[in-house]
């Protein structure tokens, strides 16, 4: 299972009826927006109490993914809004697989690296310019990255 927040919420929704989706989404929000791991644990405990019998599969999905989910909470809210999903990564990987599978094999490692570089360059152009510029909230996240990781070079 994907451990991004969007996939985790989606996995939870599989276990409730259509009419209960809005209520479950509201019950999950305090977990993934919690300011600390301890606050998320409290919110998850409340979620488990409320949904444990009606949607045991949803509770189990969060329990299975908890260790992979909690590092996400170490980031500032501005950063979380940018990294809560792995869709961009999955899309990039799909496009890279598409270019490499179409060619079958490569005569050298350098040939493979060249085709991957060119594919990445084209993907970046398709997304409207420099990496991140089309992402909603990117400037806020960039400032939060600078504060959280002051010893890193600027992006």
TAZI-V481685 format. One record per backbone hydrogen bond with DSSP energy under -1.0 kcal/mol. CO is the residue of the C=O (numbers start at 1). NH is the residue of the N-H. If there is no record, write none. Layout:
co,nh
CO,NH
CO,NH
This chain:
co,nh
4,8
5,9
6,10
7,11
8,12
9,13
12,15
13,16
17,20
20,24
21,25
22,26
23,27
24,28
25,29
28,31
28,32
29,33
36,40
37,41
38,42
39,43
40,44
41,45
42,46
43,47
44,48
45,49
46,50
47,51
48,52
51,55
55,59
56,60
57,61
58,62
59,63
60,64
61,65
65,69
66,70
69,72
70,73
71,74
72,75
76,80
77,81
79,82
79,83
80,84
84,6
86,90
87,91
88,92
89,93
90,94
91,95
92,96
93,97
94,98
95,99
96,100
97,101
98,102
103,105
108,112
109,113
110,114
111,115
112,116
113,117
114,118
115,119
116,120
117,121
118,122
119,123
120,124
121,125
122,126
123,127
124,129
125,128
130,133
132,135
135,138
137,141
138,142
139,143
140,144
141,145
142,146
143,147
144,148
145,149
149,152
